[in-house]
Amino acid sequence: MALKKKGLLRPGEASPENRVYACTRCSLRTSLLEGEIAPNCPNCDGKKHQWKPTRQTLLPHIHDVKSYIYSKSTWSDKLADKITAFCGNMTFVYVHCVWFALWIWYNLASKNPFDPYPFGFLTLVVSLEAIILATFILVSQNREGMVNDLRAELDYQVDLKNMKTIAEIRSLVSEKHEKPKSKKRKK
């Protein structure tokens, strides 16, 4: 009995991971999910062959991409998301309006203002806050971009699977409808 090369699958064996495999004899590609049984190659007509893993992996079937990304995120990513969510609502606007009004009122009405007109310290604080908030928003947008990229990749893989299935169905239908050529007898 020949030794099996590492990573190769024989027909009937379960795939250890989500991956695209190529037939070692004819290079036909097939995609297998983890645990899925490797089929016989339809092009090799029963000849000995194995399935060689390619570099193309399949993403796991994910119903909720956002939750999947959130479960893989670090605490700093989660903090950035929470800060961005707070900054993107009206409470944030109301808090800032009250804060600016109190700051300006105190510094105009007080005999000992800590930030006299033209409010240079207020300008500095608001500028630093804008820089920090912009960073958090960019981090959060990058994570949303990752979610969108993952959704696009999943859509692409579903489209490929559907295209493969449609091609197989068309092939079967065309074989069924092909009529054998028969010779007419002359009398």
N, C-alpha and C positions, 0 to 999 in steps of 0.2 A: 504494500500500500504506500503510495507516494505521500511524502510529508506535506502538510499544509503550510503555505507561506504565511507569515504573520500579517494579519489584517485582511486576508482574503476570505470571502464567504463562499461556501458551497451552496448550491440550490438546496433548499429545505432548512438552512440554518437561519437563526434569528439575527437581525441586524443589531449590533451593540449601540448604535447611535443614529441620529437623524442625519442621513448623508445621501449623496448621489453616488451610485456605483456604476462601473463600466465593466462589460463582459471582457474577460481576458483573451477570448478568441476573436470576437468581431467588433469590440469597442462599443456595442449598443449600451446606451445609458438607461438606468432606471433609478428611481428615487425610492428610498425605503425609510420608514420611520422606525424609531427605536422599538425593538421587539417584533417588527414585521418580518415575515418569513421571506427569504430570498427565493425568487421564482426560477424556473428553468428559462434559459434564453431562447426566445422564439426563433432567432436566426441561426442557432447552432444545431438544430435538428438532432438533439439527443447526444451530441458529441460532448466529451468532457470539457467543462469550463468552470470558471469561478468568477465571482464578482469582486473586482478590485475597487477599493474606496478612492474617490476623487477628492480634490480639495474643496469642492462645493458642499457645504453643509446646508441642512434644512433647518429653518427656525422651528422651534416647537409650536404646536397649535396653541395660540394664546387668545382667549376670549376678550380679556380686558387688558389692553396694552398698557394703559396708564397705571393700573395697579401693579403690573409686572415691573415696570420701570421704577415705580415708587418703592417696591419691595427691595430693589437692588441699589437704591440710592443711599448715600451717606447722610450723617446727621447734618452736615453743613448744607447739603443739597435740600434737605427737608426744611431747614431754617430759611434758606433763600426763598423757597416756595411760599412759606408762611408769611414772610415779610412782604413779598411781592403781592400776595393775596390781600394783605391788610392795606397796602399802599394803593391798591386798585379799587378801593371803595369810597363811598362818600363820607364815612366816619373820619377817614384820614384828612379829607378836605376840611371838614368842620373843626377838627382838632387844630389844624394849622391856622385857620381863620381866627379862632379864639386865642391861640397862642400869640400870633402876630398882633392882634388888637390889644391884648394885655401888655405885651412888650412895648408897643408904641405908646399906649396910654400912660403906662408907668413912667417911661423915660421923658415924656413931654410934661407930665403933671408933677413929677417929683423934684424936690429941691436938690437932691443928690442922685442924678441919673447915672446908672452904671454904663449906659450906652447912649450918649447924647446924639441929637440930630446931627448928621444924616444917617445914624444907625449903622455904623461900620461893622460893629461886632455881630449884629443881626445878619448883615449881608454875608459875613464870613461863615456863620453857623449854617445859614440856608445853602450856601454854595457847597460846603462840606457834606451836608445832608444830601444834596442833589447828586454829588459824586458817588457817595456810598449807595444810595438808592439805585442809581443807574447800574452799578456793578451787580447788585442783587437781581435787578430786572434782567440783565444780560445773562446771568447764570441760569435764571429760571427759563428764559427763552431758549437757551441752548438745550436744556432738558426737554422742553416742549418740542424742539427740533428733533431730538433723539426719538421721542414718541412718534412723531410724524414719519421719520425715516423708517422706524420699525414697522409701522402700519403700512407704509408703501412697500416694503420688502415682503411683508406677509401677503399683501394684495397681489404682488408680482408672482409670488410662488403659487398662490391659488389660481391665478390666470394661466400659469404654465401647466399646472396639473389639469385644469379644465381643457386647455388646448390639446394636451396629450390624450385625454379621454375622448375628446371630440374626434381627433385623428383616428384613434382606434375604432370608434364607432363607425366613422365614415368608411374605414377600410372593411369592416365587417359587413356593412350594408352594401357596399359595392361588390363584394364577393358574392353575397346572396343574390344580387340582381344580375350578375353576369350570367348570361345564358351560354351553355356549352354550344360550340359550333357543330352543327350536324350537317352532313352531306345529304342533299336531296337525291333521291333515286330517279333515274330517268327510265321511262318505260318505252 
